Amino acid sequence: MLVKEYRICMPLTVEEYRIGQLYMISKHSLEQSSAGEGVEVTVNRSCEDPKHGRGQYTEKRIYLSSKLPGWAQTFVPKIFYITERAWNYYPFTITEYTCSFLPKLQIRIETQFENNRGDNNQVFVESPSPPPDEVCALDIAFDELPERYYKESEDLRLFRSVKTGRGPLVEGWRSDTQPIMCSYKRVCARFEVYGLQGRVESFIHKNIQDVLLIGHRQAVAWIDEWSGMSLEDVREFERDLQEQTNSKLKQNTVMDSAGPRHSLLTRSLSMTDEASLRKLGVQPPHDPETQSTQPPLHKRLNSSPE
C-alpha cells in the first residue's frame, strides 16, 4: 500500500469552500459525462456518525475506460466502472474507491479542511503520518498540469474574481494571501497484485495529483458563479446537475436491450482471457447491486495486513 499526504492551499475560507466544493464537483461531473463515460450518481442521502455527527452520503459510478493508459487497456474490459462512496462530515470527509473489475484495487482518501497555510503536521492524529518525503504540497497556481487539462479561464495566474477582487495569484502567494485555507488529504492506494503493485499504485497517485489540482483550481476559478449561494442553494444546484449528468451519461451509452449496463461489463469480460486475469489476482466482477451492502472499505483495510 502506498500512502501519501497532499496539502492544497486556496485563497478561500473553510466556510466558503463548503459551497465551492459542492458546486465544483457537480459542475465538473456534468462536464466530464459524455460518449457513454462520466459520472452516474446512484445514492445521495443524509447519514449519521457517532463521532463526526450528521453528514451526507453519496455513491457514484465513474465510467472511464478510454482514460486508462495503454498498458492497462490490454487486460481491462472496454466497459467498467469505479464506485465512489463518500461520507461528507464537513470539514472532514472520507472517500473510498473500488473497481467493478479489479477487486484488489482499493483507494481511501481522508480529508480535513482548515483555515491555515498547510503547516499543521498533526492533522490525521488517528492515522500514522507518512514519511516527510511522502507529504506533497500542491500549488494550484504554479504546478504544471498535462496540456490536455489546461484552460486559460482556470489559470489562477491570470484569473481575477469580479465579485471578491481576489487574484491573480503571484509566485509565493501562499506566504501572504488572505484569506487562505488548506485541504489536507491522506491518500491510501492499494493494488496487491504481484508484478503490478508498484506500477499501479504510482499511477494512481500521479492521476490523483492531477485531479486534485484540477478540482481545487476550478473551485477558485468558478468563485463568481457560486459566491453568495447558501447551502440550500448549492444542494438544489447539486440535485439539478445530478439529474442532468445521469441523463447525459445514459443518452450517450449504447445499452444492451436484454439487460442493464452491468450486463455489458459481464459480456466484455467474457471476451477476455479469464484464466490469465486470475493469475493477476483479478476475479470476475461482482453484481454491482450488492456492493452497497459491503462494510465500508476503511473497515476492510484496517482488518487486513499492510
Contacts in CASP RR format, 6 or more apart in sequence:
PFRMAT RR
TARGET T0000
AUTHOR 0000-0000-0000
METHOD contacts of the structure
MODEL  1
MLVKEYRICMPLTVEEYRIGQLYMISKHSLEQSSAGEGVEVTVNRSCEDP
KHGRGQYTEKRIYLSSKLPGWAQTFVPKIFYITERAWNYYPFTITEYTCS
FLPKLQIRIETQFENNRGDNNQVFVESPSPPPDEVCALDIAFDELPERYY
KESEDLRLFRSVKTGRGPLVEGWRSDTQPIMCSYKRVCARFEVYGLQGRV
ESFIHKNIQDVLLIGHRQAVAWIDEWSGMSLEDVREFERDLQEQTNSKLK
QNTVMDSAGPRHSLLTRSLSMTDEASLRKLGVQPPHDPETQSTQPPLHKR
LNSSPE
1 188 0 8 1.000
1 189 0 8 1.000
1 190 0 8 1.000
1 201 0 8 1.000
1 306 0 8 1.000
2 188 0 8 1.000
2 189 0 8 1.000
2 190 0 8 1.000
2 198 0 8 1.000
2 201 0 8 1.000
2 202 0 8 1.000
2 204 0 8 1.000
2 205 0 8 1.000
3 130 0 8 1.000
3 134 0 8 1.000
3 186 0 8 1.000
3 187 0 8 1.000
3 188 0 8 1.000
3 189 0 8 1.000
4 130 0 8 1.000
4 134 0 8 1.000
4 135 0 8 1.000
4 136 0 8 1.000
4 186 0 8 1.000
4 187 0 8 1.000
4 205 0 8 1.000
5 124 0 8 1.000
5 129 0 8 1.000
5 130 0 8 1.000
5 134 0 8 1.000
5 135 0 8 1.000
5 136 0 8 1.000
5 184 0 8 1.000
5 185 0 8 1.000
5 186 0 8 1.000
5 187 0 8 1.000
6 135 0 8 1.000
6 136 0 8 1.000
6 137 0 8 1.000
6 138 0 8 1.000
6 183 0 8 1.000
6 184 0 8 1.000
6 185 0 8 1.000
6 187 0 8 1.000
6 208 0 8 1.000
6 209 0 8 1.000
6 212 0 8 1.000
7 118 0 8 1.000
7 135 0 8 1.000
7 136 0 8 1.000
7 137 0 8 1.000
7 138 0 8 1.000
7 182 0 8 1.000
7 183 0 8 1.000
7 184 0 8 1.000
7 185 0 8 1.000
8 137 0 8 1.000
8 138 0 8 1.000
8 140 0 8 1.000
8 182 0 8 1.000
8 183 0 8 1.000
8 185 0 8 1.000
8 212 0 8 1.000
8 213 0 8 1.000
8 216 0 8 1.000
9 117 0 8 1.000
9 118 0 8 1.000
9 137 0 8 1.000
9 139 0 8 1.000
9 140 0 8 1.000
9 174 0 8 1.000
9 180 0 8 1.000
9 181 0 8 1.000
9 182 0 8 1.000
9 183 0 8 1.000
10 17 0 8 1.000
10 140 0 8 1.000
10 180 0 8 1.000
10 181 0 8 1.000
10 182 0 8 1.000
10 183 0 8 1.000
10 216 0 8 1.000
10 219 0 8 1.000
10 220 0 8 1.000
11 166 0 8 1.000
11 167 0 8 1.000
11 169 0 8 1.000
11 173 0 8 1.000
11 177 0 8 1.000
11 179 0 8 1.000
11 180 0 8 1.000
11 220 0 8 1.000
12 20 0 8 1.000
12 179 0 8 1.000
12 180 0 8 1.000
12 181 0 8 1.000
12 219 0 8 1.000
12 220 0 8 1.000
12 223 0 8 1.000
13 115 0 8 1.000
13 179 0 8 1.000
13 181 0 8 1.000
14 91 0 8 1.000
14 113 0 8 1.000
14 114 0 8 1.000
14 115 0 8 1.000
14 181 0 8 1.000
16 179 0 8 1.000
16 227 0 8 1.000
17 113 0 8 1.000
17 181 0 8 1.000
17 183 0 8 1.000
17 219 0 8 1.000
18 90 0 8 1.000
18 91 0 8 1.000
18 231 0 8 1.000
19 226 0 8 1.000
19 227 0 8 1.000
19 228 0 8 1.000
19 229 0 8 1.000
19 230 0 8 1.000
19 231 0 8 1.000
19 234 0 8 1.000
20 219 0 8 1.000
20 222 0 8 1.000
20 223 0 8 1.000
20 226 0 8 1.000
20 234 0 8 1.000
21 219 0 8 1.000
22 234 0 8 1.000
22 235 0 8 1.000
22 237 0 8 1.000
22 238 0 8 1.000
23 219 0 8 1.000
23 222 0 8 1.000
23 225 0 8 1.000
23 226 0 8 1.000
23 229 0 8 1.000
23 234 0 8 1.000
23 237 0 8 1.000
23 238 0 8 1.000
24 215 0 8 1.000
24 218 0 8 1.000
24 219 0 8 1.000
24 222 0 8 1.000
24 226 0 8 1.000
25 238 0 8 1.000
26 237 0 8 1.000
26 238 0 8 1.000
26 241 0 8 1.000
26 242 0 8 1.000
26 245 0 8 1.000
27 218 0 8 1.000
27 222 0 8 1.000
27 225 0 8 1.000
27 241 0 8 1.000
28 214 0 8 1.000
28 215 0 8 1.000
28 218 0 8 1.000
29 38 0 8 1.000
29 39 0 8 1.000
29 41 0 8 1.000
29 60 0 8 1.000
29 241 0 8 1.000
29 242 0 8 1.000
29 245 0 8 1.000
30 241 0 8 1.000
30 244 0 8 1.000
30 245 0 8 1.000
30 248 0 8 1.000
32 38 0 8 1.000
32 39 0 8 1.000
33 39 0 8 1.000
33 40 0 8 1.000
33 245 0 8 1.000
33 248 0 8 1.000
33 249 0 8 1.000
33 252 0 8 1.000
34 248 0 8 1.000
34 249 0 8 1.000
34 252 0 8 1.000
35 252 0 8 1.000
36 63 0 8 1.000
36 249 0 8 1.000
36 252 0 8 1.000
36 253 0 8 1.000
36 254 0 8 1.000
37 63 0 8 1.000
37 64 0 8 1.000
37 65 0 8 1.000
37 66 0 8 1.000
37 67 0 8 1.000
37 249 0 8 1.000
38 62 0 8 1.000
38 63 0 8 1.000
38 64 0 8 1.000
38 245 0 8 1.000
38 249 0 8 1.000
39 60 0 8 1.000
39 61 0 8 1.000
39 62 0 8 1.000
39 63 0 8 1.000
39 245 0 8 1.000
39 249 0 8 1.000
40 60 0 8 1.000
40 61 0 8 1.000
40 62 0 8 1.000
40 63 0 8 1.000
40 81 0 8 1.000
40 245 0 8 1.000
40 246 0 8 1.000
40 249 0 8 1.000
40 250 0 8 1.000
41 58 0 8 1.000
41 59 0 8 1.000
41 60 0 8 1.000
41 242 0 8 1.000
41 245 0 8 1.000
41 246 0 8 1.000
42 59 0 8 1.000
42 60 0 8 1.000
42 61 0 8 1.000
43 57 0 8 1.000
43 58 0 8 1.000
43 59 0 8 1.000
43 292 0 8 1.000
44 56 0 8 1.000
44 57 0 8 1.000
44 58 0 8 1.000
44 59 0 8 1.000
44 238 0 8 1.000
44 239 0 8 1.000
44 242 0 8 1.000
45 56 0 8 1.000
45 57 0 8 1.000
46 54 0 8 1.000
46 55 0 8 1.000
46 56 0 8 1.000
46 57 0 8 1.000
47 54 0 8 1.000
47 55 0 8 1.000
47 56 0 8 1.000
47 57 0 8 1.000
47 87 0 8 1.000
48 54 0 8 1.000
48 55 0 8 1.000
49 55 0 8 1.000
49 87 0 8 1.000
49 89 0 8 1.000
52 87 0 8 1.000
52 89 0 8 1.000
52 92 0 8 1.000
53 89 0 8 1.000
54 89 0 8 1.000
55 87 0 8 1.000
55 88 0 8 1.000
55 89 0 8 1.000
55 90 0 8 1.000
56 87 0 8 1.000
56 88 0 8 1.000
57 85 0 8 1.000
57 86 0 8 1.000
57 87 0 8 1.000
57 88 0 8 1.000
58 84 0 8 1.000
58 85 0 8 1.000
58 86 0 8 1.000
58 88 0 8 1.000
59 83 0 8 1.000
59 84 0 8 1.000
59 85 0 8 1.000
59 86 0 8 1.000
59 292 0 8 1.000
60 83 0 8 1.000
60 84 0 8 1.000
60 86 0 8 1.000
61 81 0 8 1.000
61 82 0 8 1.000
61 83 0 8 1.000
61 84 0 8 1.000
61 288 0 8 1.000
62 81 0 8 1.000
62 82 0 8 1.000
62 83 0 8 1.000
62 84 0 8 1.000
63 79 0 8 1.000
63 80 0 8 1.000
63 81 0 8 1.000
63 249 0 8 1.000
63 253 0 8 1.000
64 81 0 8 1.000
64 82 0 8 1.000
65 73 0 8 1.000
65 76 0 8 1.000
65 77 0 8 1.000
65 78 0 8 1.000
65 79 0 8 1.000
65 80 0 8 1.000
68 76 0 8 1.000
69 203 0 8 1.000
72 203 0 8 1.000
75 272 0 8 1.000
75 276 0 8 1.000
75 277 0 8 1.000
75 280 0 8 1.000
75 282 0 8 1.000
76 101 0 8 1.000
76 102 0 8 1.000
77 101 0 8 1.000
77 265 0 8 1.000
77 268 0 8 1.000
77 269 0 8 1.000
77 271 0 8 1.000
77 272 0 8 1.000
78 268 0 8 1.000
79 261 0 8 1.000
79 264 0 8 1.000
79 265 0 8 1.000
79 268 0 8 1.000
80 99 0 8 1.000
80 100 0 8 1.000
80 101 0 8 1.000
80 265 0 8 1.000
80 268 0 8 1.000
80 285 0 8 1.000
81 99 0 8 1.000
81 100 0 8 1.000
81 265 0 8 1.000
81 288 0 8 1.000
82 97 0 8 1.000
82 98 0 8 1.000
82 99 0 8 1.000
82 100 0 8 1.000
83 97 0 8 1.000
83 98 0 8 1.000
83 99 0 8 1.000
83 100 0 8 1.000
83 288 0 8 1.000
83 291 0 8 1.000
84 95 0 8 1.000
84 96 0 8 1.000
84 97 0 8 1.000
85 95 0 8 1.000
85 96 0 8 1.000
85 97 0 8 1.000
85 98 0 8 1.000
85 296 0 8 1.000
85 297 0 8 1.000
86 93 0 8 1.000
86 94 0 8 1.000
86 95 0 8 1.000
86 96 0 8 1.000
87 93 0 8 1.000
87 94 0 8 1.000
87 95 0 8 1.000
90 113 0 8 1.000
91 112 0 8 1.000
91 113 0 8 1.000
91 114 0 8 1.000
92 110 0 8 1.000
92 111 0 8 1.000
92 112 0 8 1.000
92 113 0 8 1.000
93 109 0 8 1.000
93 110 0 8 1.000
93 111 0 8 1.000
94 108 0 8 1.000
94 109 0 8 1.000
94 110 0 8 1.000
94 111 0 8 1.000
94 296 0 8 1.000
94 298 0 8 1.000
95 108 0 8 1.000
95 109 0 8 1.000
95 111 0 8 1.000
96 106 0 8 1.000
96 107 0 8 1.000
96 108 0 8 1.000
96 109 0 8 1.000
96 296 0 8 1.000
96 297 0 8 1.000
96 298 0 8 1.000
97 105 0 8 1.000
97 106 0 8 1.000
97 107 0 8 1.000
97 108 0 8 1.000
98 105 0 8 1.000
98 106 0 8 1.000
98 107 0 8 1.000
98 291 0 8 1.000
98 297 0 8 1.000
99 105 0 8 1.000
100 262 0 8 1.000
100 265 0 8 1.000
100 285 0 8 1.000
100 286 0 8 1.000
100 288 0 8 1.000
101 265 0 8 1.000
101 269 0 8 1.000
101 282 0 8 1.000
101 285 0 8 1.000
102 191 0 8 1.000
102 282 0 8 1.000
103 282 0 8 1.000
103 283 0 8 1.000
103 286 0 8 1.000
104 190 0 8 1.000
104 191 0 8 1.000
104 192 0 8 1.000
104 193 0 8 1.000
104 281 0 8 1.000
104 282 0 8 1.000
105 190 0 8 1.000
105 191 0 8 1.000
105 200 0 8 1.000
106 188 0 8 1.000
106 189 0 8 1.000
106 190 0 8 1.000
106 191 0 8 1.000
106 297 0 8 1.000
106 300 0 8 1.000
106 301 0 8 1.000
107 187 0 8 1.000
107 188 0 8 1.000
107 189 0 8 1.000
107 190 0 8 1.000
107 204 0 8 1.000
107 208 0 8 1.000
108 187 0 8 1.000
108 188 0 8 1.000
108 297 0 8 1.000
108 298 0 8 1.000
108 301 0 8 1.000
109 185 0 8 1.000
109 186 0 8 1.000
109 187 0 8 1.000
109 188 0 8 1.000
109 208 0 8 1.000
110 124 0 8 1.000
110 127 0 8 1.000
110 185 0 8 1.000
110 186 0 8 1.000
111 183 0 8 1.000
111 184 0 8 1.000
111 185 0 8 1.000
111 186 0 8 1.000
112 123 0 8 1.000
112 124 0 8 1.000
112 184 0 8 1.000
113 181 0 8 1.000
113 182 0 8 1.000
113 183 0 8 1.000
113 184 0 8 1.000
114 120 0 8 1.000
114 123 0 8 1.000
114 181 0 8 1.000
114 182 0 8 1.000
114 184 0 8 1.000
115 179 0 8 1.000
115 180 0 8 1.000
115 181 0 8 1.000
116 180 0 8 1.000
116 181 0 8 1.000
116 182 0 8 1.000
117 174 0 8 1.000
117 175 0 8 1.000
117 180 0 8 1.000
117 182 0 8 1.000
118 137 0 8 1.000
118 182 0 8 1.000
118 184 0 8 1.000
120 182 0 8 1.000
120 184 0 8 1.000
121 129 0 8 1.000
123 184 0 8 1.000
123 186 0 8 1.000
124 184 0 8 1.000
124 186 0 8 1.000
127 186 0 8 1.000
129 135 0 8 1.000
130 186 0 8 1.000
136 209 0 8 1.000
138 209 0 8 1.000
138 212 0 8 1.000
138 213 0 8 1.000
138 216 0 8 1.000
139 174 0 8 1.000
140 156 0 8 1.000
140 169 0 8 1.000
140 213 0 8 1.000
140 216 0 8 1.000
140 217 0 8 1.000
140 220 0 8 1.000
141 156 0 8 1.000
141 157 0 8 1.000
141 168 0 8 1.000
141 169 0 8 1.000
141 173 0 8 1.000
141 217 0 8 1.000
142 157 0 8 1.000
142 169 0 8 1.000
142 171 0 8 1.000
143 213 0 8 1.000
145 210 0 8 1.000
145 213 0 8 1.000
145 214 0 8 1.000
146 210 0 8 1.000
149 210 0 8 1.000
149 214 0 8 1.000
152 158 0 8 1.000
153 159 0 8 1.000
153 221 0 8 1.000
154 217 0 8 1.000
154 218 0 8 1.000
154 221 0 8 1.000
155 221 0 8 1.000
156 167 0 8 1.000
156 168 0 8 1.000
156 169 0 8 1.000
156 217 0 8 1.000
156 220 0 8 1.000
156 221 0 8 1.000
157 168 0 8 1.000
157 169 0 8 1.000
157 170 0 8 1.000
158 168 0 8 1.000
159 167 0 8 1.000
159 168 0 8 1.000
159 220 0 8 1.000
159 221 0 8 1.000
160 166 0 8 1.000
160 167 0 8 1.000
160 168 0 8 1.000
161 167 0 8 1.000
161 223 0 8 1.000
161 224 0 8 1.000
161 227 0 8 1.000
162 224 0 8 1.000
163 223 0 8 1.000
163 224 0 8 1.000
163 227 0 8 1.000
163 228 0 8 1.000
164 223 0 8 1.000
164 224 0 8 1.000
164 227 0 8 1.000
166 220 0 8 1.000
166 223 0 8 1.000
169 177 0 8 1.000
174 180 0 8 1.000
183 212 0 8 1.000
183 216 0 8 1.000
185 212 0 8 1.000
187 205 0 8 1.000
187 208 0 8 1.000
188 301 0 8 1.000
189 201 0 8 1.000
189 204 0 8 1.000
189 205 0 8 1.000
189 208 0 8 1.000
190 201 0 8 1.000
190 301 0 8 1.000
191 197 0 8 1.000
191 198 0 8 1.000
191 200 0 8 1.000
191 201 0 8 1.000
191 204 0 8 1.000
193 200 0 8 1.000
193 280 0 8 1.000
193 281 0 8 1.000
193 282 0 8 1.000
196 280 0 8 1.000
226 234 0 8 1.000
229 237 0 8 1.000
253 261 0 8 1.000
255 261 0 8 1.000
255 264 0 8 1.000
256 263 0 8 1.000
256 264 0 8 1.000
256 267 0 8 1.000
262 285 0 8 1.000
262 287 0 8 1.000
262 288 0 8 1.000
262 289 0 8 1.000
265 285 0 8 1.000
266 284 0 8 1.000
266 285 0 8 1.000
269 284 0 8 1.000
269 285 0 8 1.000
274 284 0 8 1.000
277 283 0 8 1.000
294 300 0 8 1.000
END
